[in-house]
């Protein structure tokens, strides 16, 4: 598991709380807790931080792979 660079970590923020993030193994963890006192965790897959709020993860996992890679389609003019 590769370690993310300190430059990247310095600009990444939790999408829910806006808190800074630190790497713990194959996850990023918020520096400060949310309103419920929990530190949020985000997976790192293939060196890419998955910074989706927890409630959006099931929808992202269920989306077909071609949806993620498709270029935007524009109507012919």
Buried (B, 14 or more C-beta within 10 A) or exposed (E): EEEBEEEEBEEBBBEBBEBBBBBEEEBBBBEEEEEEEEBBEBEBEEEEBBBBEEEEEEEEEEEEEEEEEEEEEEEEE
